Amino acid sequence: MTSAAPATVTAYVTDVRCHEHTLPGHVENADRLRAVHFRIAESGLEKRLLKLTPEPISDAQILSVHTEDYLNNVLKWSETQRGIMIGADTYALPQTLSIARLSAGAALRAVDAVLSGEAHNAFAATRPPGHHAVPDMAMGFCLLANVSLAVRHAQKQHGIGKVMIVDYDVHHGNGTQEIFYADPNVLFLSTHQSPWYPGTGMIEETGTGPGVGATINVPLPAGVGDKGFSAVYEQIVWAAARRFQPELILVSAGFDSHWRDPLGQLKLSLSGYAHLSRELIRMAQSLCQGRIVFVMEGGYDLEVLSHGMLNVAYALLGDSTLSDPVGAASIRAESDVSRVIQRVKDAHSL
C-alpha cells in the first residue's frame, strides 16, 4: 500500500488588534480586515488552517528598511492626541505605530512559519498595508513596508539569499521598488495600472548599480482583464522566476485590480485573481520547495477583498474551490497588452 501524501499546512497569520487603526470615512479602514476575518470564518476553513498570532516588530527591525529619522517621526505620531494626516491620503492616530508594528509583524511571522518548517506556505491577513511606504516616508495608506521588512527578516534571520516579490495590486509598489532598487538578490516584479497612483513603475525602471535587471515593471492600461494578466504571467512572470531561481516568493496581494474596486480599472475577476495566485504557488512548488507567503495589501470593495483572500487560502491548501459571487466584468473587449509584454521582454531579455 502507498501512503497518502501529507496534507498541506497553511499558516493564517492575523490579529484583531489591527482593527484599532481606523479612521471612519477613510477607504482604508478596519472594515477591510473584518470582512476577511468574517469570510474565512464563514467558510469553515479555519479548522484546516494553522492560525498564528504575530508579535510587533522592534525598532531594530524597522531600521532594517526605514531610516532613523523616519522612525523618530513615527514615534512622534503616537504622541498626537487626535491623529494627523500624512500627505493627502495617509492617517496616523495615537495607536497607529503599535498597530503598524503588528501589521508588519504578521508578515514576519508568516515568513518564520514557512522557513522554519512549521507550515508549507502562509498568508497574512493584515493592515495597514505597506507597499507604498518608502524608507523615509509614509504614503498611500502605508506606514511600514510590511513585505520589505519580511524579506530583510528572511535574509538576516533565516539565511535566505534570493527572494522574489510579486505585486499584483492595482497600484505600483513604489516603496518596495525603492527599498530594493540596488539589490540583485531581491527580484521585484509589479503588474499595475498606468498611468495611475503613485506615478512610478515604468518599464525603464529596471534597477540601479548591482540591482540593474532585478526590478521588472509591467505597466498596464485600463481594462486589461483576465486574459491579459494570464498572458503577462505566462510570458513574463514565469520566465523571470525561472531565470532568477528564488529561494522564497512573497506576494503583495492587493485586490484592487478587480473590476468592481473603486480605486482601479484593470478589470480582473476573482477567477482571474485565483489563476494568478495558483500560478505563483506553482512557481514556488517548481522553484523553491513551495515556500511562498501572501501578504494583504489593497482592495477596497469588501466583498471582493474577502473572497479574494479566501481564494488565496483555498489555493494554498491545494483546493480547487473558487469563490466568486460577482462574476466577470461586462466589457466589450479587453485591452491589448501584447505591445507592453514585448517591451518588457525586450528590456529584460526574457
CORCOR-V782230 format. One record per backbone hydrogen bond with DSSP energy under -1.0 kcal/mol. NH is the residue of the N-H (numbers start at 1). CO is the residue of the C=O. E is the energy in kcal/mol with one decimal. If there is no record, write none. Layout:
# CORCOR-V782230
NH:CO:E  NH:CO:E
This chain:
# CORCOR-V782230
11:121:-2.5  12:50:-2.5  13:123:-2.6  14:52:-1.7  18:15:-1.7  19:16:-2.0  20:17:-1.8  22:20:-1.1  26:23:-2.4  29:27:-1.2  32:29:-1.7  34:30:-2.3  35:31:-2.2  36:32:-1.4  37:33:-2.8  38:34:-2.6  39:35:-2.3  40:36:-2.5  41:37:-2.1  42:38:-3.0  43:39:-1.8  44:41:-1.1  48:45:-2.6  50:10:-2.7  51:49:-1.1  52:12:-2.4  57:101:-1.1  62:58:-2.2  63:59:-2.3  64:61:-1.2  65:62:-1.7  66:62:-3.0  67:135:-2.3  71:67:-2.2  72:68:-2.4  73:69:-2.0  74:70:-2.7  75:71:-2.4  76:72:-1.5  77:73:-1.3  79:76:-1.6  80:77:-1.7  84:92:-2.6  86:90:-4.1  90:86:-1.4  92:84:-2.7  96:93:-1.8  99:95:-1.8  100:96:-3.1  101:97:-2.4  102:98:-1.5  103:99:-2.8  104:100:-2.4  105:101:-2.1  106:102:-1.6  107:103:-1.1  108:104:-1.9  109:105:-2.7  110:106:-2.0  111:107:-1.9  112:108:-2.6  113:109:-2.3  114:110:-1.8  115:111:-2.9  116:112:-2.0  119:113:-2.2  120:9:-2.5  121:9:-1.5  122:292:-1.7  123:11:-2.4  124:294:-3.0  125:13:-2.0  133:130:-1.4  134:137:-1.6  137:134:-1.2  139:142:-1.3  142:139:-2.1  146:144:-1.8  149:145:-2.9  150:146:-1.9  151:147:-2.1  152:148:-2.3  153:149:-2.0  154:150:-2.3  155:151:-2.2  156:152:-2.8  157:153:-2.9  160:154:-2.0  163:185:-2.3  164:248:-2.5  165:187:-3.4  166:250:-2.5  167:189:-2.6  168:252:-1.7  174:172:-2.1  175:131:-1.4  176:131:-1.4  177:173:-2.3  178:174:-2.5  179:175:-2.2  180:176:-1.7  183:180:-1.8  186:183:-1.1  187:163:-2.2  188:214:-2.8  189:165:-2.8  190:216:-2.3  191:167:-2.2  192:218:-1.6  193:170:-2.5  194:220:-2.8  199:196:-2.1  205:202:-1.7  206:204:-1.3  208:181:-2.2  211:208:-2.5  212:209:-1.6  213:206:-2.6  214:211:-2.5  215:206:-1.4  216:188:-3.2  218:190:-2.8  220:192:-3.6  223:265:-2.8  225:266:-3.1  229:225:-1.9  230:226:-2.5  231:227:-2.1  232:228:-2.0  233:229:-2.4  234:230:-2.4  235:231:-2.6  236:232:-2.5  237:232:-1.7  238:233:-2.4  240:236:-2.9  241:237:-2.4  242:238:-2.6  243:239:-1.9  244:240:-2.3  245:241:-2.7  247:162:-3.0  249:291:-1.8  250:164:-2.8  251:293:-2.7  252:166:-2.5  253:251:-1.2  253:295:-2.5  254:252:-1.2  255:298:-2.2  259:268:-2.6  261:258:-1.5  268:257:-2.5  273:269:-2.5  274:270:-2.5  275:271:-1.9  276:272:-1.8  277:273:-2.5  278:274:-2.5  279:275:-2.2  280:276:-2.3  281:277:-2.1  282:278:-2.3  283:279:-2.2  284:280:-2.2  285:281:-2.5  286:282:-2.3  287:283:-2.8  288:284:-2.4  290:284:-2.8  291:288:-2.1  292:290:-1.0  293:249:-2.1  294:122:-2.0  295:251:-3.0  296:124:-2.4  297:253:-2.5  305:301:-3.0  306:302:-2.3  307:303:-2.2  308:304:-2.7  309:305:-2.4  310:306:-1.9  311:307:-2.3  312:308:-1.5  313:309:-1.9  314:310:-2.4  315:311:-2.5  316:312:-2.6  317:313:-2.0  319:314:-2.4  331:329:-1.2  335:223:-2.7  341:337:-2.7  342:338:-2.2  343:339:-2.3  344:340:-2.4  345:341:-2.5  346:342:-2.5  347:343:-2.3  348:344:-1.7  350:345:-2.1
